[in-house]
């Protein structure tokens, strides 16, 4: 099991936590003092009040919370954000309101989830040919609707 070191900033009241035994992601909460109003199509950066230190060879993936996404249209601007192992700044969450209604983010509200995953750097090898596959250069939708 990997170890995630967390430094709480003074405006943080809630540590990330796994809500169930089988959860892949731990919830991140908004470290804000007052509600933040997010109008339709508006985006903002929400602080978590946390700094983290990952073990070598790991990344933290910041992902949307499915409940916020489907019920309120609140998701992440970059879908999945990556926190590299050498980053030591505050973890912040870039949210966007894709709904037609204003949404109010509340202090300590669960706004995203963080998944810790292995990350490897690849050795780049320039070649003149790539191997053939059945799919080949088939792109978006090339495998059919079902």
DRENBA-451573 format. One line per 2 residues: their letters; for each residue z, y, x of N, C-alpha, C, CB. Coordinates in Angstrom, 3 decimals. Atoms other than C-alpha are relative to their C-alpha. Glycine has a CB too. Layout:
N
A) Z/Y/X/Z/Y/X/Z/Y/X/Z/Y/X ~ ...
END
This chain:
146
XX) 0.000/-1.180/0.844/0.000/0.000/0.000/0.000/1.244/0.890/1.224/-0.003/-0.961 ~ 0.077/-1.246/-0.749/-0.955/3.420/1.301/1.121/0.948/-0.418/-1.367/0.665/-0.205
XX) -1.051/-0.982/0.271/1.565/6.257/1.482/-0.641/1.365/-0.186/1.053/0.036/1.149 ~ 0.444/-1.367/0.263/0.871/9.684/-0.024/1.195/0.913/0.196/-0.602/0.150/-1.443
XX) -1.073/-0.964/-0.234/3.040/12.448/1.395/-0.293/1.246/-0.835/0.129/0.356/1.528 ~ 0.147/-1.157/0.879/3.632/15.334/-1.014/0.998/1.072/0.394/0.191/-0.399/-1.478
XX) -0.860/-1.165/-0.209/4.985/18.795/-0.291/-0.051/0.813/-1.283/-0.454/0.859/1.255 ~ -0.085/-0.801/1.220/6.176/20.613/-3.400/0.081/1.471/0.371/1.223/-0.417/-0.859
XX) -0.086/-1.440/-0.166/5.550/24.326/-3.524/1.018/0.531/-1.011/-1.401/0.678/-0.187 ~ -1.103/-0.495/0.838/8.150/26.550/-5.144/-0.351/0.117/-1.480/0.447/1.341/0.502
XX) 0.378/-0.123/1.413/6.138/26.925/-8.366/-0.323/-1.347/-0.655/-1.197/0.920/-0.128 ~ 0.256/1.336/0.548/5.881/23.135/-8.884/1.265/-0.556/-0.620/-0.525/-0.954/1.091
XX) -1.138/0.618/0.674/8.153/21.461/-11.412/-0.209/-1.477/-0.283/0.282/0.717/-1.286 ~ 0.314/1.376/0.383/6.372/18.127/-11.934/-0.770/-0.694/1.119/-0.814/-0.029/-1.314
XX) 0.718/0.806/-0.981/5.388/15.485/-9.383/-1.063/-0.833/-0.703/0.973/-0.908/0.785 ~ 0.988/0.899/0.598/2.258/13.411/-9.969/0.651/-1.347/-0.260/-1.247/-0.159/0.918
XX) -0.538/1.333/0.265/2.984/10.060/-11.551/-1.022/-0.858/-0.714/1.280/0.088/-0.828 ~ 0.796/0.992/0.722/1.278/6.910/-12.715/0.712/-0.236/-1.326/-0.171/-1.351/0.828
XX) -0.637/0.133/1.314/1.912/6.663/-16.464/0.174/-1.446/-0.441/-0.806/0.736/-1.032 ~ -0.169/1.419/0.318/1.464/2.883/-16.648/-0.075/-0.803/1.294/-1.083/-0.484/-1.021
XX) -0.007/0.873/-1.169/1.837/-0.015/-14.238/-1.408/-0.255/0.535/0.666/-1.320/-0.341 ~ 1.367/0.283/-0.414/-1.932/-0.599/-14.180/-0.876/1.227/0.187/-0.630/-0.885/-0.987
XX) 0.792/-1.231/-0.118/-3.024/3.050/-13.928/-0.574/0.162/1.404/0.857/1.221/-0.355 ~ 0.650/-0.267/-1.287/-5.521/3.843/-11.161/0.280/1.424/0.467/-1.516/-0.232/-0.104
XX) -0.201/-1.402/-0.341/-4.868/7.587/-11.307/1.372/0.484/-0.409/-1.058/0.855/-0.649 ~ -1.271/-0.648/0.329/-1.733/9.672/-11.254/-0.309/1.374/-0.582/0.933/0.114/1.261
XX) 0.247/-1.262/0.670/-1.542/12.705/-13.512/0.444/1.189/0.849/0.708/0.023/-1.336 ~ -0.319/-1.270/-0.644/-1.612/16.209/-12.038/0.273/1.029/-1.088/-1.158/0.472/0.944
XX) -0.392/-0.983/1.004/0.065/19.042/-13.928/-0.273/1.424/0.478/1.478/-0.162/-0.345 ~ 0.252/-1.420/-0.275/-0.627/22.766/-14.156/1.298/0.662/0.445/-0.584/0.722/-1.256
XX) -1.165/-0.723/-0.517/1.843/24.700/-11.981/-0.215/1.488/-0.273/0.215/-0.274/1.543 ~ 0.191/-1.383/0.435/1.544/27.915/-13.949/1.237/0.445/-0.772/-1.287/0.147/-0.875
XX) -1.185/-0.516/0.701/4.247/30.183/-15.418/-0.307/0.362/-1.444/0.553/1.219/0.724 ~ 0.438/-0.410/1.332/2.278/31.379/-18.442/-1.240/-0.802/-0.382/-0.293/1.532/-0.049
XX) 1.228/0.681/0.418/-0.439/29.719/-20.538/-1.243/0.719/0.522/-0.057/-0.100/-1.527 ~ 1.288/-0.544/-0.441/-4.011/30.214/-19.306/-1.011/-0.266/-1.104/-0.466/-0.636/1.369
XX) 1.002/0.111/1.055/-6.572/30.916/-22.039/-1.367/-0.231/0.638/-0.015/1.275/-0.899 ~ 1.319/0.344/-0.513/-9.937/29.320/-21.348/-0.995/0.072/-1.161/0.001/-1.424/0.664
XX) 0.992/-0.193/1.065/-12.753/30.616/-23.564/-1.147/-0.991/0.177/-0.540/1.461/0.002 ~ 1.142/0.908/-0.119/-15.862/28.530/-24.313/-0.866/0.348/1.212/-0.846/0.044/-1.276
XX) 0.810/-0.072/-1.227/-17.889/27.927/-21.112/0.662/0.770/1.137/-1.322/0.635/-0.310 ~ -0.735/-0.674/-1.070/-15.244/29.744/-19.061/0.579/-1.040/0.955/1.129/0.896/-0.581
XX) -0.569/0.890/-1.014/-13.984/28.187/-15.840/1.054/0.750/0.794/-1.101/-0.552/0.942 ~ -1.061/-0.593/-0.811/-10.930/28.759/-13.692/0.585/-1.072/0.919/1.110/0.625/-0.901
XX) -0.660/0.897/-0.948/-8.918/27.232/-10.865/1.485/-0.042/-0.340/-0.228/0.464/1.483 ~ -1.399/0.177/0.396/-5.536/25.828/-11.894/0.775/-0.632/1.160/0.109/-0.885/-1.287
XX) -0.807/0.568/-1.086/-2.894/25.294/-9.178/0.884/-1.145/-0.487/0.866/1.085/0.635 ~ -0.907/1.108/0.330/-0.802/22.105/-9.088/1.369/0.172/0.649/-0.612/-1.329/0.437
XX) -1.270/-0.188/-0.686/1.945/23.399/-6.812/0.294/-1.103/1.002/1.113/0.080/-1.000 ~ -0.161/1.120/-0.925/1.343/20.487/-4.428/-0.908/0.154/1.217/-0.296/-1.324/-0.711
XX) 0.828/0.232/-1.182/0.108/19.968/-0.900/0.189/-1.470/0.330/0.396/0.953/1.227 ~ -0.106/1.431/-0.268/-0.657/16.437/0.208/-0.456/-0.323/1.416/-0.824/-0.797/-1.013
XX) 0.459/0.557/-1.275/-1.111/14.416/3.379/-0.371/-1.454/-0.244/1.100/0.129/1.124 ~ 0.519/1.348/0.180/-3.271/11.314/3.190/-0.008/-0.755/1.318/-1.405/0.043/-0.593
XX) 0.143/0.827/-1.196/-3.342/8.420/5.621/-1.449/0.047/0.464/0.447/-1.468/-0.273 ~ 1.352/0.027/-0.568/-6.344/8.178/7.949/-0.842/-1.039/-0.745/0.043/-0.320/1.531
XX) 0.907/0.917/0.680/-9.332/6.617/6.186/0.093/0.049/-1.517/0.267/-1.386/0.458 ~ -0.147/-0.120/1.449/-8.353/7.758/2.666/-0.410/1.387/-0.469/1.442/-0.295/-0.422
XX) 0.277/-1.268/0.671/-9.404/10.487/0.260/0.770/0.013/-1.307/-1.535/0.202/-0.247 ~ -0.537/-0.123/1.350/-7.930/11.813/-2.972/-1.137/0.493/-0.875/1.245/0.972/-0.059
XX) 1.033/-0.400/0.952/-10.364/11.986/-5.872/0.679/0.653/-1.197/-0.872/-1.223/-0.444 ~ -0.541/-0.704/1.153/-9.585/14.547/-8.562/-0.994/-0.195/-1.142/0.247/1.533/0.309
XX) 0.857/0.372/1.117/-10.964/13.410/-11.913/0.505/0.624/-1.299/-0.073/-1.525/-0.134 ~ -0.436/-0.526/1.299/-10.934/14.727/-15.474/0.911/-0.987/-0.723/-1.214/0.325/-0.877
XX) -0.770/0.863/0.899/-8.466/13.386/-18.005/-0.858/-0.249/-1.229/1.389/0.647/-0.391 ~ 0.918/0.337/1.093/-10.443/11.561/-20.661/0.443/0.594/-1.328/-0.122/-1.504/-0.134
XX) -0.491/-0.570/1.253/-8.222/12.769/-23.517/-0.341/1.474/-0.128/1.497/-0.187/-0.108 ~ 0.351/-1.427/0.027/-8.701/16.444/-22.617/-1.498/0.186/-0.163/0.477/0.701/1.281
XX) 1.459/-0.120/0.054/-12.424/15.889/-22.193/-0.534/-0.252/-1.405/-0.645/-0.974/0.980 ~ 0.571/0.359/1.296/-13.145/14.167/-25.500/0.614/0.794/-1.149/0.185/-1.479/-0.249
XX) -0.657/-0.705/1.106/-10.588/15.965/-27.685/-0.207/1.509/0.043/1.474/-0.298/0.012 ~ 0.028/-1.457/-0.115/-10.935/19.508/-26.310/-1.161/0.548/0.831/1.281/0.467/0.592
XX) 1.123/-0.475/-0.811/-14.012/19.669/-24.046/0.419/0.577/1.338/-0.766/1.032/-0.757 ~ -0.496/-0.508/-1.286/-11.881/20.454/-20.980/-0.269/-1.056/1.059/1.531/0.353/-0.069
XX) 0.360/0.940/-1.058/-13.261/18.834/-17.845/-0.022/0.740/1.329/-1.377/-0.669/-0.286 ~ 0.062/-0.619/-1.318/-13.773/19.522/-14.146/-1.402/0.517/0.264/0.421/-0.993/1.092
XX) 1.288/-0.604/-0.303/-16.557/21.763/-12.927/-0.848/-0.944/0.846/0.191/1.339/0.723 ~ 0.738/0.872/-0.916/-17.538/19.316/-10.186/0.167/-1.480/-0.337/0.452/0.250/1.424
XX) -0.197/1.368/0.497/-16.790/16.152/-12.233/1.054/-0.760/0.784/-1.302/-0.762/0.047 ~ -1.007/0.629/-0.867/-15.006/14.431/-9.350/0.096/0.837/1.264/-0.366/-1.502/0.335
XX) -0.218/-0.766/-1.228/-13.504/16.491/-6.567/0.575/-0.895/1.065/0.929/1.194/-0.249 ~ -0.520/0.774/-1.126/-12.730/15.119/-3.127/0.941/0.855/0.827/-1.146/-0.536/0.875
XX) -0.912/-0.627/-0.944/-9.711/16.049/-1.051/-0.045/-0.860/1.250/1.472/0.130/-0.581 ~ 0.122/0.718/-1.267/-10.355/15.062/2.550/1.369/-0.210/0.632/-0.919/0.761/0.965
XX) -1.289/0.340/-0.627/-7.608/13.499/4.645/0.556/1.108/0.879/-0.148/-1.248/0.823 ~ -0.480/-1.057/-0.893/-7.427/16.576/6.909/0.287/1.322/-0.715/-1.012/0.236/1.088
XX) -0.298/-1.220/0.758/-6.983/19.178/4.107/1.504/0.107/-0.220/-0.753/0.008/-1.363 ~ -1.437/-0.201/0.162/-3.491/20.663/3.957/0.350/1.154/-0.935/0.627/0.241/1.339
XX) -0.269/-1.085/0.935/-3.861/23.458/1.399/0.479/-0.528/-1.344/-1.245/0.852/-0.191 ~ -0.451/0.379/1.330/-2.656/23.478/-2.184/-1.123/-0.711/-0.763/0.479/1.240/-0.778
XX) 0.949/0.691/0.868/-4.371/21.035/-4.514/-0.152/0.843/-1.262/0.477/-1.470/-0.338 ~ 0.313/-0.770/1.204/-6.058/23.078/-7.241/-1.097/-0.722/-0.766/-0.434/1.457/0.354
XX) 0.928/0.717/0.866/-8.120/21.850/-10.175/-0.978/0.994/-0.633/0.768/-0.795/-1.096 ~ 1.001/-0.901/0.583/-11.413/23.602/-11.107/-0.421/-0.487/-1.390/-1.236/0.107/0.926
XX) 0.265/0.444/1.359/-11.566/23.293/-14.913/-1.018/0.893/-0.694/1.288/-0.036/-0.799 ~ 0.970/-0.733/0.816/-14.223/24.340/-17.414/0.188/-0.437/-1.450/-1.480/-0.257/0.487
XX) -0.094/0.269/1.429/-14.131/24.585/-21.203/-1.410/-0.159/-0.553/0.771/1.137/-0.743 ~ 1.337/0.265/0.527/-17.277/22.938/-22.595/-0.031/-0.032/-1.525/-0.516/-1.312/0.545
XX) -0.053/-0.002/1.454/-16.151/23.276/-26.206/-0.441/1.364/-0.546/1.423/-0.346/-0.489 ~ 0.339/-1.261/0.667/-16.905/26.010/-28.739/1.234/0.801/-0.371/-0.820/-0.269/-1.243
XX) -1.257/-0.660/0.349/-13.237/26.987/-29.039/0.811/0.313/1.246/0.819/-0.873/-0.955 ~ -0.908/-0.350/-1.095/-10.742/28.721/-26.766/1.071/-1.078/0.107/0.645/1.407/-0.225
XX) -1.044/0.993/-0.248/-8.278/26.310/-25.184/1.069/0.637/0.875/-0.584/-1.286/0.675 ~ -1.113/-0.569/-0.751/-4.845/27.256/-23.878/0.656/-1.086/0.855/1.036/0.641/-0.958
XX) -0.661/0.930/-0.930/-3.645/25.391/-20.775/1.451/0.437/0.121/-0.711/-0.027/1.417 ~ -1.424/-0.311/0.014/0.136/25.215/-20.931/0.656/-0.325/1.344/0.694/-0.769/-1.124
XX) -0.750/0.346/-1.209/2.623/25.248/-18.034/0.421/-1.475/-0.022/1.241/0.907/0.139 ~ -0.327/1.415/-0.201/3.201/21.685/-16.751/-0.858/-0.960/-0.831/1.448/-0.226/-0.328
XX) 0.909/0.886/0.734/0.352/20.336/-18.914/-0.752/-0.895/0.983/-1.000/0.823/-0.863 ~ 0.783/0.919/-0.825/-1.391/17.266/-17.471/-1.466/0.402/-0.112/0.215/-1.495/-0.438
XX) 1.350/-0.563/0.039/-4.809/18.640/-16.507/-1.051/-0.835/0.713/0.016/1.357/0.594 ~ 0.947/0.826/-0.755/-6.395/16.039/-14.223/0.737/-1.233/0.479/-0.624/0.787/1.205
XX) -0.637/1.153/-0.625/-5.770/12.755/-12.504/-0.500/-0.128/1.437/-0.286/-1.300/-0.805 ~ 0.324/0.158/-1.410/-5.762/11.904/-8.823/0.015/-1.483/0.346/0.994/0.790/0.895
XX) 0.140/1.387/-0.430/-7.000/8.580/-7.453/-0.097/-0.009/1.518/-1.251/-0.683/-0.655 ~ 0.041/0.137/-1.460/-6.351/7.602/-3.837/-0.943/-1.164/0.316/1.453/-0.244/0.611
XX) 1.017/1.012/-0.285/-9.306/5.690/-2.375/-0.339/-0.028/1.484/-1.266/0.264/-0.824 ~ 0.490/0.115/-1.378/-10.545/4.388/0.953/-1.265/0.816/0.145/-0.259/-1.482/0.387
XX) 1.214/-0.783/-0.284/-13.198/6.584/2.544/-0.407/-0.275/1.439/0.234/1.544/-0.236 ~ 0.507/0.275/-1.344/-15.352/5.642/5.509/-1.111/0.962/0.335/-0.494/-1.448/0.121
XX) 1.131/-0.792/-0.462/-17.683/7.750/7.576/-1.071/-0.966/0.480/0.418/1.001/1.135 ~ 1.112/0.882/-0.354/-21.093/6.172/8.010/-0.642/0.431/1.311/-1.047/-0.016/-1.117
XX) 0.816/-0.266/-1.175/-23.042/5.898/11.231/-1.420/0.203/-0.513/0.085/-1.176/1.068 ~ 1.348/-0.308/0.493/-26.404/7.537/10.544/-1.044/-0.586/0.942/-0.200/1.531/-0.142
XX) 1.095/0.604/-0.752/-29.478/5.640/11.638/-1.316/0.430/-0.654/0.131/-1.569/0.043 ~ 1.288/-0.441/0.509/-32.900/7.237/11.204/-1.012/-1.121/0.200/-0.466/1.308/0.704
XX) 0.994/1.070/-0.048/-35.637/4.699/10.351/-1.313/0.505/-0.583/0.495/-1.255/-0.769 ~ 1.293/-0.380/0.575/-39.298/4.850/9.431/-0.287/-0.740/-1.297/-1.116/-0.266/0.996
XX) 0.196/0.791/1.208/-39.090/2.216/6.663/1.352/-0.461/-0.533/-0.921/-1.215/0.279 ~ -1.172/0.564/0.659/-36.500/1.039/4.142/-0.396/-1.328/-0.621/0.574/0.974/-1.075
XX) 0.318/1.297/0.598/-36.256/-2.478/2.727/-0.429/0.178/-1.450/1.209/-0.951/0.086 ~ 0.472/-0.015/1.383/-37.989/-3.224/-0.593/1.058/-0.612/-0.913/-1.342/-0.765/-0.132
XX) -0.855/0.583/1.035/-36.033/-3.922/-3.779/-0.820/-0.116/-1.278/1.293/0.863/-0.232 ~ 0.687/0.140/1.277/-37.018/-4.915/-7.298/-0.123/1.357/-0.700/0.742/-1.002/-0.899
XX) 0.014/-1.316/0.643/-36.154/-1.421/-8.546/-0.903/0.975/0.733/1.408/0.564/-0.078 ~ 0.826/-0.914/-0.782/-37.895/0.384/-5.721/0.407/1.444/-0.189/-1.448/-0.168/-0.365
XX) -0.277/-1.429/0.159/-38.170/4.129/-6.377/0.258/0.397/-1.435/-1.139/0.804/0.536 ~ -0.292/-0.310/1.400/-37.355/3.867/-10.082/1.257/0.840/-0.102/0.152/-1.287/-0.824
XX) -1.118/-0.941/0.080/-35.091/6.806/-10.894/0.659/0.005/-1.358/-0.465/1.385/0.330 ~ -0.733/-0.181/1.240/-33.338/8.176/-13.957/-0.702/-0.698/-1.168/0.168/1.486/-0.296
XX) 0.536/0.682/1.166/-33.873/5.881/-16.947/-0.945/-1.150/0.307/-0.697/0.972/-0.845 ~ 0.987/1.007/-0.345/-36.029/3.422/-15.037/0.400/-1.425/-0.378/-0.270/0.061/1.454
XX) -0.427/1.355/0.353/-33.917/0.417/-16.030/0.052/-0.205/-1.511/1.365/-0.293/0.605 ~ 0.063/0.133/1.454/-34.364/1.060/-19.757/1.180/0.604/-0.713/-0.106/-1.428/-0.370
XX) -1.035/-0.614/0.826/-32.234/2.278/-22.625/1.229/-0.891/-0.159/-0.561/0.335/-1.359 ~ -1.139/0.890/0.242/-30.062/-0.819/-23.074/0.336/-0.804/1.195/-0.268/-0.912/-1.144
END
